[in-house]
């Protein structure tokens, strides 16, 4: 992986950039683990070595975990202190992490204007349903990029079958008031996009259809990406309620409403939030991400950009102090937005 930026020396803290990011609905994403029980070929694994690479070559391993559950909770407290109140938990598959329960069961109060979201492949929800129901999680987003045993094998490389994923969605519906689906648009699942949409609508579940984001890990699979034009055209036959949202730091999205259910289409051409560092970025021409999340990982790193591992901040030495950690992240975000990293 790329190099990592060290903590800056103590100095006056300018909170402006980080608080602007928070005001624009910026989010923090915590990768509880790089490990996953699936091996989807497109996985970027939050800029760590993704499972399909490790499955093919055991010498390619993700970063070693050095962060404890207590450390993750310190980071969350630091983000809340800084005003960033939209938290997402990802992986890998977060529910295979040995610290998942300890973290999710002890989430601090994030306030009425905040939220916690679990992003999962759904396979572990049923077995963890009881304790998940007692957490402060507001929402579960299940990745449903397949709708049959055949497409699951083709995309994720496993023979476990689609049943545990579909059952996980039902378990999530039984447990949480807010459940959503994500579906990447791929050559391997293009024949299943409409059935996935029908499945979501029948259950009143919002769903996002997303064009593939190119990263260095999946560039060999670029020809598997499918544009959103066909699903957009189909949605227009179902509803006239359509608008485009490009607001804050979030992903630009085309929004449809069908019977009160929101269907989003994330298209590459709808824009992202770019800041100072982006102006001279060597991968800007390929970038569809921009600055919309602060990604914290199990190896004590915080990264403002998915495509630039060299902009990753090492926070290991600050994890014992919420105030120091918040200040370190604030300085890093300031440098990123000013283009001085």
N, C-alpha and C positions, 0 to 999 in steps of 0.2 A: 504494500500500500504506500501512499504518499507520505511525506513528512508531516509532522505535527507541530503546531505552534505551542511554545511553552508559556506559562503564566507570566504576565507582565509584572514589573516591579511596582510596589505600592505607589500610588499617585492619586491626585484628585479624580473623582469619578464623575463623568458626564453621563447622566441617565437618559438623555434626550432620545438617542437613537433606539435604545431598547424599549423605552416607553412608547415611542411612536410606533414601533413594530407591534407592541401589545395593543395599542389603540386601533391598529389596522387589522385586528383579529389574527395576529400571528400566533403560532402554536409551538409548543414544545412536544417533541416526539421522543419517547424513551424506548430504545431497543433492549428489551429484557434479556434477549439471547439471540445469537446468530444461527442457532440450530433450528431445524425444522424437520418434521416427519414427512414432508413433501419435498419435491425437488423441481419446482417450476422453472423452466428454462430461461424465463425472462427476469428472474429475481435479481434485484440489485442489492438486497439485504442491507439497506441503509449504509451503503458504501463499505461493507465488509465482504469477505469472500463468501459468495452465496452457496447454498447447499448443493446445487447441481454440479458445481465445479469440484467440490470436495468429494462428491459421490464418484466422479470420474477419475480423480487424482487425489489420493489421500495425503500427498505432500502439500496440497493447497488447503490450509486450515485457516479459519477465521481467527481474529484476535482472541487472546486468552482473557477470560473474565477476571477482573480485579475489583469490580464494584460489588458491594454487598447490598442487601435490601435496605439497610439503614442509609447507605450512601445514596441510593436512588431516592429515598424519601427526603434526604437533605437537599438534593437537587430540585425536587418538586417544591419544597419550601422556598428555595432561592428564587425559583421562577414566579411563585405566587407573590413573594416580596417585591419582585421587579414589576409586577403587574401583568405577567403573561399567564392567562387563566384558561387556556384551552390546551388540555393535556391529552396526548394519544400514546397508547402502549402498543408496540409492534414487536417484530422479531426480525428474522426468523419467525417462528411460531411462538408467541409470548407464553402460551400455556405449557410449553415444554420446559420452560426455565425453572430451575430449582428454587428461585427466589420469587416467582410470580405470586404465589399465595401471600407471602409475607408482605410484599409491596402493595398489592391490590387490596388486601384486607385492612391496611393501615393508612390509606390515603387521607391526607389532611383535608379539612374543609376548604374548598376552592372558591366558595362564595356563590351567590345566586347568579352572578354574571359569568360564571365559569362552567366548565364541563370536563368530564373525563370520558374518553372513548377507548375501547378495546378493539384492536384490529386483529382478526384471527381467521384461520382457515376453517374453523368450525368443528374440527374433528375432536377437540378436547373439551367442548362445552358441556356435553351431557355428563361426563364423569366428574366435572368440577362445578356442576350446577348449584349445589347447595351452598357452598361457601361464596360463590360469585354473587348469589342473590343478596348476600349480606354486605357487599362492598358499596362504595360510593360511585361506582361506575354509572354514568348517565346513558351510555349508548354502546352498542356492539355493532361493529361493521364486519360482516362475513364476506370473505373473498370467494366469489363463485364464478370461476373462470371456465367451468366445465359443467356438463349436465348429464354425463353418461360415464360408465366405466371406461369406455373407449377413449373419450376425450381427456379424461383424467390421466389415463396411462400415457397418452400422447403428449400432454402438456406437463404433467407433474412427475411422470416416470414411476408411478406406483400402481400396484395391482389391488389395493385395498378396496376399491370400488367407491362409487359416489354416495352410497347409502349413509355412511357416518357423517358426511358433510351436510347432507339434506336433513338428517336427524339433528345435527348440531344447530341448524337454523331454527328448527322447531323448538329445541331446548332453549335457545336464546329468546324466542318469542314468548315462551312460558315464563321466562325469568325477568326480562327487561321490557320496559315500556317502549323504548326506542331501539329498533333493529333495522339495519340497512344492509344492502348488498353492493358489492363492487364487482365489476366484470371488465376485464381487459379485452379489447377487440383484437382477435387473432385469427389467422388463417385456420387454425385447428378447431376453433369453436364458432366460426361464423354461421354454421348451420344450426347452432343452438342458441343464438342470441335471442331470437323471438321466443322460444320456449322458456328461457330464463326470465325474460320480461313478463311473460304470461304467469309464470310461477310467482314472481314478485307481486304483480297486480292482484292475483287471486288471494294473496295474504295481506294485502295492504302495505307492502314493504317498499320503501323508497329504494331506488337502485341507481348506481352511477355506471355508465358505460364510458370507458376510458381508452383513449388512444395510447399506444405503447410509448413510454418515455425511453429514448435511447441512452444507454450508459456504456462504459467500457466493457462491462460484463456481458451485455446482451447484444453488442453490435453485430456479432456473427449471425444473429437471428432477425436482423432488421427486415428481411423479406417476409417474415411471418406477421408483420404489423398490418392491420386492416384499417382503413380510414373510416370515420364515423358517418359518412354520407348515407349509407344504406339504412342504418338504424334511425337517423334523423328523418329520412324520407318516410320510413314506416311510422314513426311517432306522429308525424304530421297527418297521417291518415286516421289517427285515433283521437286527436285533439287539435283545437286551434289555439289552445292556451300555451303560448311559447314566448319566452323572452331570454335575453342574454344578460348575464351578470359578470362584470369584471370590476370587482371592488376589493379594497383592502389589499392584503398580500396573498389572498387565496387564489386558487386556480380559476381562470376564466371558464365559465360553464354555460351551456345552453340548457335552459330549464323548461321542462314540460310538466303540465299537471293533467293527470288522467283520473277522474273520479276521486279527486282529493289526494292522490298519491303523486309525490314529486319524483320525476325521472330526470336525472342530470346526464348530460353528455359532455365529457371533458375533451375538447379538441385542441390540438397543438396550436392552432392559429388564433386562439382567443386571448392569448397574452398571459404574462406573468409579471410579478413585481420585481424589477431590477433596480439595483442600488449602485453606489459608487464603485465598488470592486468589480462589478459586472462590466463597466465601461471598457476596461482593458483586459478582460478575461480571455485567455486563449481559446476557450471552448464556447464562447458566446454565440458563435454562428450556429451551434448545434443545441443551444440551451432552450429548453421549454419549461424549466423549473423556476429559475429566479429565486428570490429570497422569501420564502413563506413558512419555513419551519426551522427551529433550532433542534438539531438531532443529537441527543445524548445516547451514548452507547455503554455497553457492559464493560468496556475496556477504558473507561474514564476519559472519554473524548466528547467534545461538543463541536458540531459542524454546522455552519450556516448554509452550506451548499452541498447538494448531493453529488455533484460532478467534480468537486474540488477537494480531495482528501488533504491536500497541502494546506488548506485553511482550517484544519481541525485543531481545536484547542485542547491541550492536555489539562484536565482539571483535578487530577489525582491528589495533588498537594493541598487542594482547597476543600476537599469533600468533608472535612471535619468541622467546617465553619460556614454556616448558611450565609452570613453577611459577606464574608470574603469571596465565597463562590458567586453570589449575585453580582458583586462588584467586578469580578474577573470576567464574567459573561458580558456585563455591560460594556467594559472596555473593548472586548473583542468585537462586539456588534458595532460599536462606534467606529473602530478601525475598518471593519468590513464595509460599512455604509459610506465611509469617507474615502475608501479605496487606498488605504495606507497599510494594509496587512502585507 
